Amino acid sequence: MTRRATIVERGTLGGSHTPRDGLARAKPALPHAIFGAALLAALALPAAAEARMIDLHLGANAGGMFGWGTTANTQDMYRNAAGPGIGVEGGLKLLVFDASVSVFQILKDGNSATLITGLVGVDVDLPAGNTKLSNGESVHIIHTGAMFGVVLGTNDIAMAPVTNDQLAGKGFTSRYRLAYEYFLNPFMGVGVEGQFGYHYLVGASGTVNNSADHSSGYHIMGLGSFIFHLGR
């Protein structure tokens, strides 16, 4: 037997690792890939972005939400709550780092729901076009970024204080958004946005060890907004 034949035989008997095998073992989780890429892009963009040092923002919005679960034999809160709605969102943004709280009230017959969300993350402002406000800021702004945090969801209109007996679920949520905003003046803007997110919920009881009511899945939202800004 030649030296070449011996090498081939050992490789065959010992098993070979093809690129396909490596790809099969290295499939990334979809949420990690999406939000990892979004955060990386957001962190790379500030050099070309136009951002206020401080932006205290408060907005009213209207639109719709749809969600679906990926956990078998478990109801998903976002899927049950899917529908049109109205809401408010307020937050504080420092350059590209944003923290916000939102309340979105689903409006549909027989199955109203409230989503209360707190998020932190990165949101980048990109000027679009050359039109400027009196203060030199762009009139047309593209917003993009990724955020993550917590969500509380109810099966009806939430009443403060929100207690466990009102909840349909609670847990982790995230979102990637792409938005356009037209500034009417330095303090007010109108816009539209689309969102895509991943969620993992532990059920109304919040018992981590009871996996029977845990669910995970994805959700999308489309919104129109009127937003107040204070900062520079």
Residue pairs with C-beta under 8 A, 6 or more apart in sequence:
1 9
30 198
31 174
31 198
34 176
34 196
34 198
35 146
35 148
35 174
35 176
35 198
38 144
38 145
38 146
38 176
39 121
39 122
39 146
41 144
42 96
42 122
42 123
42 124
42 144
42 145
42 146
43 96
43 122
45 96
45 124
45 126
45 144
46 95
46 96
46 124
48 126
49 96
49 124
49 125
49 126
49 127
50 125
50 126
50 127
50 137
50 138
50 141
51 95
51 96
51 124
51 125
52 93
52 95
52 125
52 137
52 229
52 231
52 232
53 94
53 95
53 231
53 232
54 92
54 93
54 94
54 231
54 232
55 92
55 93
55 229
55 230
55 231
56 91
56 92
56 93
56 229
56 230
56 231
57 89
57 90
57 91
57 92
57 93
57 100
57 227
57 228
57 229
57 230
58 88
58 89
58 90
58 227
58 228
59 88
59 89
59 90
59 225
59 226
59 227
59 228
60 86
60 87
60 88
60 225
60 226
61 86
61 87
61 88
61 89
61 104
61 223
61 224
61 225
61 226
62 84
62 85
62 86
62 87
62 223
62 224
63 84
63 85
63 221
63 222
63 223
63 224
64 82
64 83
64 84
64 85
64 221
64 222
65 78
65 81
65 82
65 83
65 85
65 104
65 106
65 115
65 219
65 220
65 221
66 78
66 82
66 219
66 220
66 221
67 76
67 77
67 78
67 79
67 81
67 82
67 199
67 217
67 218
67 219
67 220
68 76
68 78
68 79
68 217
68 218
68 219
69 75
69 76
69 78
69 79
69 215
69 216
69 217
70 216
70 217
70 218
71 214
71 215
71 216
71 217
74 212
74 213
74 214
74 215
75 215
76 201
76 215
76 217
77 113
77 153
77 168
77 169
77 201
77 215
78 153
78 199
78 217
78 219
79 217
80 111
80 113
80 155
80 168
81 106
81 111
81 113
81 115
81 153
81 155
81 168
82 106
83 106
83 107
83 108
83 111
83 113
84 106
84 107
84 108
85 104
85 105
85 106
85 107
86 104
86 105
86 107
87 102
87 103
87 104
87 105
87 115
87 223
88 102
88 103
89 100
89 101
89 102
89 103
89 225
90 100
90 101
90 102
91 98
91 99
91 100
91 101
92 98
92 99
92 100
93 99
93 123
93 231
96 122
96 123
96 124
96 125
96 145
97 120
97 121
97 122
98 119
98 120
98 121
98 122
98 123
98 145
98 147
99 118
99 119
99 120
100 118
100 119
100 120
100 147
101 116
101 117
101 118
101 119
102 115
102 116
102 117
102 119
103 114
103 115
103 116
103 117
103 158
104 114
104 115
104 117
104 221
105 112
105 113
105 114
105 157
106 112
106 113
106 114
106 115
111 155
112 155
112 156
112 157
113 153
113 154
113 155
113 156
113 168
114 153
114 154
114 156
114 157
114 158
115 151
115 152
115 153
116 151
116 152
116 153
116 158
116 162
117 149
117 150
117 151
117 152
117 173
118 149
118 150
118 151
119 147
119 148
119 149
119 173
119 174
119 175
120 147
120 148
120 149
121 145
121 146
121 147
121 148
121 149
122 145
122 146
122 147
123 143
123 144
123 145
123 147
123 177
124 143
124 144
124 145
125 141
125 142
125 143
126 141
126 142
126 143
126 144
127 138
127 140
127 141
127 142
128 138
128 140
128 141
128 142
128 180
129 138
129 139
129 140
131 138
131 139
131 140
132 138
132 139
133 139
133 183
133 185
133 186
134 185
134 186
135 186
137 183
137 186
138 183
139 182
139 183
140 180
140 181
140 182
140 183
141 180
141 181
141 183
141 189
142 178
142 179
142 180
143 177
143 178
143 179
143 180
143 181
143 191
143 193
144 176
144 177
144 178
144 179
145 176
145 177
146 174
146 175
146 176
146 177
147 174
147 175
147 177
148 172
148 173
148 174
148 175
149 172
149 173
149 174
150 170
150 171
150 172
150 173
151 170
151 171
151 172
151 173
151 199
151 201
152 158
152 162
152 167
152 170
153 167
153 168
153 169
153 170
153 201
154 162
154 166
154 167
154 168
155 166
155 168
156 166
158 166
159 166
164 204
164 205
164 206
167 204
168 204
169 201
169 202
169 203
169 204
169 215
170 201
170 202
170 203
170 204
170 206
171 199
171 200
171 201
171 202
172 199
172 200
172 201
173 197
173 198
173 199
173 200
173 219
174 197
174 198
174 199
175 195
175 196
175 197
175 221
176 195
176 196
176 197
177 193
177 194
177 195
177 196
178 193
178 194
179 191
179 192
179 193
179 194
179 225
180 191
180 192
180 193
181 189
181 190
181 191
181 225
181 227
182 189
182 190
182 191
183 189
184 190
186 229
187 228
187 229
187 230
188 226
188 227
188 228
188 229
189 226
189 227
189 229
190 224
190 225
190 226
190 227
191 224
191 225
191 227
192 222
192 223
192 224
192 225
193 221
193 222
193 223
193 225
194 220
194 221
194 222
194 223
195 219
195 220
195 221
195 222
195 223
196 218
196 219
196 220
197 218
197 219
197 220
197 221
198 216
198 217
198 218
199 216
199 217
199 218
199 219
200 214
200 215
200 216
201 214
201 215
201 216
202 208
202 213
202 214
203 210
203 212
203 213
203 214
203 215
204 213
205 213
207 213
